[in-house]
Amino acid sequence: MTNTFDPEKLQTALETVHHAGMPGVFAEVRDDDQIWRGAAGVADVATGRPVTPDMRHRVGSITKTFTTAAVLQQVDNGEIALDTPIGHYLPRLVPGERGAAITVRMLINHTSGLAEYLPHAYPSLAAFPAVAKTAPTSLDDNRLTRFHPTELIEMGVSASAVGTPGGTPGVYSNTNYLLLCQLLESVTGTSAEKCITRNIIERAGLPDTELPTGPHINGPHSLHYEAWFGMIDPPRDYSVYDMSWVGPAASLISTVADLNRFFGLLLAGEIISRASLAQMQRTVPVISFEGKTLDYGLGLQKMTVPGHGTYWGHDGSVWGGGAMSMTSADGKRQMSIAVNLQRWNRLDSAGKPQPHPIDDALQALTQLALCG
């Protein structure tokens, strides 16, 4: 069988992302049995240590797909119903009318109307999404802070609602996913971390994937450089970080190979039932943190590439680390990319993030990886 992608072109596209200003970028592309892995740039700007494609990396909100899969397994088992109000399961955490109106499905697809807790947990981000009025000091202050999930949930639930339950467009919120973790705990009798590890990560055979219990990334990894829209200059490393501020909403550590394996199995119906997968792929419009409208299902993002069909997956961002994993609807073509700098766009005088060469280079890499 001939290669349906060009390894040289893919490597050149990676180099272009690096030369556009990304310290390090690495990726894996699969097409049927063909697998290509590549890397460009450095894992440590001080020493020049290179990035390699097998590095473990914080992958941010890609974690949400894993958490959703764990919830949907419990749906398959009859322990959870998607359209049952969350107040039925967790009356103390979401009391009263909202608990009766917000369903499990609304949490998973971000149509609950519950606000994001982070600007309340991190004082210097209180003005978010007005980025120009934020400051990055809280990122340093909370490197080793241990948050309890229920205190974060309480911040999100007690904040002003950002929409009506079930209304669209939905508004992306980590509060939803911390509630789903509490739901998993209540129905399985074990922590969400243990449940996701046993039923998703181990079952899918992902040797380099874990929900961390401490602030360190075990094994070979890159530093994670955060610029916070030019306010951290030069960008600082946040690879050592207590991830309890997001828990199993965005704390996963993985590799590009493990991500492709996971999404391949998920979309093949080997992790959850076909019926639950069909639910996952029912999308609604959801407004992201960046103000973009996502085509969002149950823990899955849908991407349509004109002339090349539909892709499913998720992207993610933590302090300094980012990743994206997409798989074609037929499961044949897969792409996972990891980068070690975040929020590289500086703000203009109106406080809006300005275009950056990295944006175009990443878009070109994604297009080539999925369609080239």
Helices and strands as residue ranges (DSSP letters): H 7-19, E 24-31, E 34-41, E 57-58, G 60-62, H 63-76, H 86-89, H 96-101, H 104-108, H 118-121, G 123-125, G 131-133, H 137-141, H 149-158, E 170-171, H 174-188, H 192-196, I 197-202, E 225-226, E 236-237, G 243-245, G 247-249, E 253-254, H 256-267, H 274-280, E 284-287, E 293-296, E 301-305, E 309-318, E 321-328, E 333-339, E 341-342, H 357-371
